[in-house]
Amino acid sequence: MLLASPRGYCAGVDRAVIAVEKALERYGAPVYVRKQIVHNIHVVTELEAQGAIFVDEVDEVPEGAHVVFSAHGVSPAVVNEAADRGLHAIDATCPLVTKVHREAVRFARDDFEILLIGHEGHEEVEGTAGEAPEHVTIVNSPEHADTVEVRDPSRVVWLSQTTLSVDETMETVRRLRERFPELNDPPSDDICYATQNRQVAIKKVAKDADLVIVVGSANSSNSVRLVEVALEYGASAAYRVDYAHEIEQSWLDGVETVGVTSGASVPEVLVQEVLEELSGAGYRDVEQVRTAEEDLIFSLPKELRQDATGRRDERALGGRASGERP
């Protein structure tokens, strides 16, 4: 087995999950969460068992209750609706998503048209677009870039969802620039470090793997992209699973080398279960394929940094995906 590293939890996911756990600890159950806190069915189920209640919209939350905004971010309209209902909101938006929100606000203020590269309907895209809806046009794919229209080609900028395929995003930008030569770039890369690092690692694994297994949920954009990247970079087959028991024996027929990775919202315990399942099928030699070291950490949401006694909690986050097999 070739075990990709980095994989699993990123700092933003770690921060969001701990935010829900700490809110439950501090305020007691139930604590409400708008949408899935991160896109992983196992994480959501575990938090539900602790007393978290997941809702689609804030109008489902009882007035005066505590509600956590997910790592994917929300639009100003959602923030205002929560305030109108007297909810105690805890913003667990990933700081890297918040950065994109601020870029959207700034470019809209300067009267740029924003071409937001991302998947329409994804919570992150809805939140970012909601910062400047009159200035944002969503570009779903490289093919969409060939047909999108803008008001003034001299005042256009692109931003992106943080969890996209790096290669596909750059192809979309290339096509946009062919049509709009004065297209402006964001001040810094919008695709998050964890998404990029996991894609780089699986590219290296895929060229030597007959099969790649990606641990992650179906609604996890970055997990789905890892399957696509593995196939593009040489794996003969690649599949996504939530749990080890979903691995089908037929996938392993004739396979000598299996690559394993996981999306940025996947706890390491699920990867270890996959390794155990594969070990039982005869794949007992595990080789780490490491392409980067990750040490970025984020502090807790500001609403949780001060405890009931007035002391500030500056607990550092990140690294919960440690405990890798040697």
matplotlib code that plots the C-alpha trace (Angstrom):
import matplotlib.pyplot as plt

x = [0.0, 1.1, -0.2, -0.4, 0.7, -0.6, -4.1, -7.1, -8.0, -6.8, -6.6, -9.9, -11.8, -10.1, -11.1, -14.8, -15.2, -13.6, -15.8, -19.0, -17.5, -16.5, -19.9, -21.6, -19.2, -19.8, -23.5, -24.8, -27.0, -28.5, -26.3, -27.5, -25.4, -26.4, -25.6, -23.0, -20.2, -17.8, -18.7, -18.1, -20.9, -18.9, -18.0, -21.7, -22.9, -20.4, -21.4, -25.1, -24.4, -22.9, -26.0, -25.5, -28.6, -28.0, -30.4, -30.7, -31.5, -31.5, -35.2, -35.3, -33.3, -35.4, -35.0, -32.2, -30.4, -26.8, -26.0, -22.7, -22.0, -20.2, -16.6, -17.9, -19.1, -22.4, -23.7, -24.4, -28.1, -27.8, -25.8, -28.5, -31.3, -29.6, -29.3, -32.9, -33.9, -31.8, -29.5, -26.1, -24.0, -20.6, -18.8, -16.7, -16.0, -12.5, -10.3, -9.2, -12.8, -13.2, -10.3, -12.2, -15.3, -13.2, -11.8, -15.3, -16.4, -13.3, -13.6, -17.3, -16.7, -14.3, -17.0, -15.4, -17.4, -16.4, -16.2, -16.4, -15.1, -16.9, -19.8, -23.2, -25.2, -22.1, -22.4, -19.1, -20.0, -23.4, -21.7, -19.1, -21.6, -23.8, -21.2, -21.8, -24.6, -25.0, -21.3, -20.8, -21.2, -20.5, -18.4, -19.0, -16.4, -13.8, -16.5, -18.7, -15.8, -16.3, -19.8, -20.0, -20.7, -19.5, -20.6, -17.2, -14.2, -11.8, -13.1, -13.2, -11.5, -11.7, -12.0, -12.5, -14.0, -11.2, -11.6, -11.4, -9.0, -6.0, -5.5, -9.1, -9.3, -6.2, -7.7, -10.8, -8.7, -6.8, -10.0, -11.4, -8.2, -8.4, -11.8, -11.0, -7.3, -7.6, -8.9, -7.5, -6.1, -6.9, -4.2, -3.3, -4.2, -7.8, -7.5, -6.5, -3.1, -4.7, -6.6, -3.4, -1.2, -3.5, -3.7, 0.1, 0.4, -2.1, -0.5, 2.7, 0.9, -1.3, 1.6, 2.6, -0.8, -3.1, -5.9, -6.5, -9.0, -10.0, -11.7, -14.3, -18.0, -19.8, -20.6, -17.0, -15.7, -12.1, -12.5, -14.3, -11.5, -8.9, -10.6, -10.5, -6.9, -5.8, -7.4, -5.9, -2.4, -2.1, -4.1, -5.9, -8.9, -10.0, -12.9, -14.3, -15.6, -16.9, -16.0, -13.7, -16.6, -17.5, -14.4, -15.5, -13.4, -13.7, -11.8, -8.7, -8.7, -5.3, -4.2, -0.6, -0.3, -3.1, -2.8, -4.8, -5.6, -8.4, -10.1, -9.5, -12.6, -11.8, -10.7, -7.6, -9.5, -11.4, -8.1, -6.7, -9.8, -9.2, -5.6, -6.7, -9.3, -6.7, -4.2, -6.7, -6.9, -3.1, -1.7, 0.5, 3.5, 2.7, 4.9, 4.4, 4.5, 5.1, 5.2, 4.7, 4.7, 1.7, 1.9, -0.7, -3.0, -6.0, -7.4, -10.9, -13.7, -13.7, -17.1, -15.4, -12.1, -13.3, -14.7, -17.3, -14.7, -13.5, -10.3, -9.2, -8.8, -6.1, -5.9, -3.9, -5.7, -4.5, -2.8, -5.7, -5.0, -1.7, -1.2, -0.2, 0.9, 4.7]
y = [0.0, 3.5, 5.9, 9.5, 12.2, 14.9, 13.5, 13.9, 16.8, 20.3, 23.1, 24.6, 21.3, 20.7, 24.2, 23.7, 20.3, 21.4, 24.5, 22.3, 20.1, 23.1, 24.7, 21.5, 21.4, 25.0, 25.5, 21.9, 20.1, 20.9, 23.1, 23.7, 23.7, 25.2, 22.6, 19.9, 21.4, 19.7, 17.4, 14.0, 11.7, 10.1, 13.4, 14.6, 11.3, 11.5, 15.1, 14.2, 11.6, 14.3, 16.5, 18.6, 19.2, 19.9, 22.1, 23.4, 27.0, 29.2, 29.6, 26.0, 27.0, 28.0, 31.7, 32.5, 29.2, 28.7, 28.0, 27.2, 28.3, 25.6, 25.7, 26.5, 30.0, 31.8, 34.9, 38.2, 37.4, 34.3, 36.2, 38.9, 36.4, 34.7, 38.1, 38.9, 35.7, 36.4, 33.5, 33.2, 32.5, 30.9, 31.4, 28.3, 29.5, 28.4, 31.5, 30.7, 30.9, 34.1, 35.5, 34.8, 36.5, 39.6, 39.6, 39.5, 42.5, 44.5, 43.8, 44.5, 47.8, 48.7, 47.8, 44.7, 41.9, 38.7, 35.4, 32.9, 29.5, 26.9, 24.5, 26.1, 25.1, 24.3, 26.0, 27.7, 29.2, 30.3, 32.1, 33.8, 34.9, 36.2, 38.8, 40.6, 39.0, 41.8, 41.5, 37.7, 35.3, 31.6, 29.7, 26.0, 24.5, 25.1, 24.6, 27.2, 29.7, 29.5, 30.9, 33.2, 36.8, 39.9, 43.6, 45.2, 43.0, 45.6, 45.2, 41.5, 39.4, 35.7, 34.1, 30.4, 27.9, 26.7, 23.0, 22.7, 20.7, 23.0, 21.8, 22.3, 25.7, 26.8, 25.5, 27.5, 30.6, 30.0, 29.9, 33.0, 34.9, 34.0, 35.7, 38.5, 39.4, 42.0, 39.4, 40.2, 37.6, 37.4, 38.9, 35.4, 31.8, 30.9, 27.1, 26.2, 24.7, 21.4, 20.9, 21.5, 19.4, 16.4, 16.6, 16.8, 13.7, 11.7, 12.6, 11.0, 8.0, 7.5, 6.9, 3.8, 2.5, 0.0, 1.2, 4.3, 4.4, 7.8, 8.0, 10.8, 11.6, 12.1, 15.7, 16.5, 18.5, 18.0, 14.2, 13.8, 15.8, 13.4, 10.5, 12.5, 13.6, 10.0, 8.8, 11.7, 11.0, 7.3, 5.1, 2.4, 2.7, 5.0, 4.8, 6.9, 5.3, 6.6, 3.4, 0.4, -2.1, -0.3, -1.7, -4.3, -7.4, -7.1, -3.8, -5.7, -8.4, -8.3, -5.3, -5.4, -1.8, 0.2, 3.9, 5.3, 8.9, 10.9, 14.2, 17.2, 16.5, 12.9, 11.8, 9.5, 6.7, 6.0, 5.7, 3.3, 1.1, 1.1, 0.0, -2.8, -3.9, -4.0, -5.7, -8.5, -8.8, -9.3, -5.8, -5.6, -3.6, 0.1, 2.8, 6.4, 8.8, 12.3, 15.4, 18.2, 19.0, 20.8, 23.0, 25.7, 26.2, 28.3, 29.6, 28.9, 31.1, 34.4, 33.5, 30.6, 32.1, 33.4, 31.0, 31.7, 32.9, 35.5, 33.7, 33.5, 30.1, 30.3, 26.6, 25.9, 23.7, 21.5, 18.1, 15.9, 13.8, 12.6, 9.1, 7.8, 4.3, 4.0]
z = [0.0, -0.8, 1.9, 0.8, 3.1, 3.7, 3.9, 6.2, 8.5, 7.7, 10.2, 9.1, 9.6, 12.9, 14.1, 13.0, 14.6, 17.9, 17.8, 17.9, 20.6, 22.7, 22.3, 23.5, 26.5, 27.4, 26.7, 26.9, 24.3, 22.0, 20.0, 16.5, 13.4, 10.1, 7.3, 7.9, 10.0, 7.5, 4.6, 6.3, 7.3, 10.1, 11.7, 11.5, 13.1, 15.9, 16.7, 16.6, 19.2, 21.4, 21.1, 18.0, 15.8, 12.2, 10.3, 6.8, 7.7, 10.8, 10.8, 12.1, 15.2, 18.3, 19.1, 21.5, 20.9, 20.0, 16.3, 14.7, 11.1, 9.2, 7.9, 4.4, 5.4, 5.1, 3.4, 5.2, 4.7, 6.9, 9.6, 9.6, 9.8, 12.8, 14.5, 13.9, 15.6, 18.6, 18.0, 19.6, 16.5, 16.5, 13.2, 12.4, 8.8, 7.7, 7.8, 4.2, 3.1, 5.0, 3.0, -0.2, 1.2, 1.9, -1.6, -3.0, -0.9, -1.9, -5.6, -5.6, -3.8, -6.6, -9.1, -10.6, -12.0, -10.1, -12.0, -9.1, -10.2, -8.3, -8.1, -8.1, -5.0, -2.9, 0.5, 0.1, -3.2, -2.0, 1.0, -1.2, -3.8, -1.1, -0.2, -3.5, -5.4, -8.0, -8.9, -8.9, -11.8, -11.0, -13.5, -13.0, -15.4, -18.1, -20.6, -18.9, -19.3, -23.0, -22.9, -19.8, -20.5, -18.7, -18.7, -19.0, -20.0, -18.7, -15.1, -14.4, -11.7, -10.9, -7.5, -6.7, -4.3, -2.0, -2.6, -6.4, -8.6, -9.1, -12.7, -13.7, -12.1, -13.9, -17.2, -16.4, -15.8, -19.0, -21.1, -19.3, -20.1, -23.7, -23.9, -21.4, -21.7, -18.9, -16.4, -12.9, -10.5, -6.8, -4.6, -3.4, -4.3, -3.3, -3.4, 0.1, 1.0, 2.2, -1.0, -3.1, -0.8, -1.0, -4.8, -5.1, -2.9, -4.8, -8.1, -6.9, -5.5, -8.6, -11.0, -9.1, -8.1, -9.8, -7.6, -5.5, -2.6, -1.4, 2.0, 2.0, 1.6, -1.6, -0.9, -0.1, -3.1, -2.3, -1.8, -5.1, -6.8, -5.4, -7.2, -10.5, -10.0, -9.3, -12.5, -14.5, -13.1, -13.8, -11.5, -13.4, -11.1, -8.2, -5.9, -3.0, 0.2, 3.5, 5.4, 5.0, 4.6, 1.3, -0.4, -2.9, -3.5, -7.2, -7.0, -5.8, -8.5, -10.2, -8.1, -6.8, -5.4, -3.7, -3.1, -0.1, 0.8, 2.4, 2.0, 4.2, 6.3, 7.1, 10.6, 10.6, 12.3, 9.0, 7.1, 9.6, 9.2, 5.5, 6.0, 8.3, 5.8, 3.0, 5.3, 5.8, 2.0, 1.8, 1.4, 4.5, 3.3, 3.9, 2.4, 3.2, 0.3, 1.8, -0.3, 2.3, 6.0, 7.3, 10.5, 9.9, 12.9, 13.5, 16.9, 18.0, 16.7, 18.7, 20.3, 22.1, 23.0, 26.3, 28.9, 31.6, 34.0, 31.6, 30.8, 27.2, 25.6, 23.0, 22.4, 19.2, 16.7, 13.9, 13.7, 14.7, 11.7, 13.3, 14.5, 11.1, 10.7, 10.5]

ax = plt.figure().add_subplot(projection="3d")
ax.plot(x, y, z, "-o")
ax.set_aspect("equal")
plt.show()
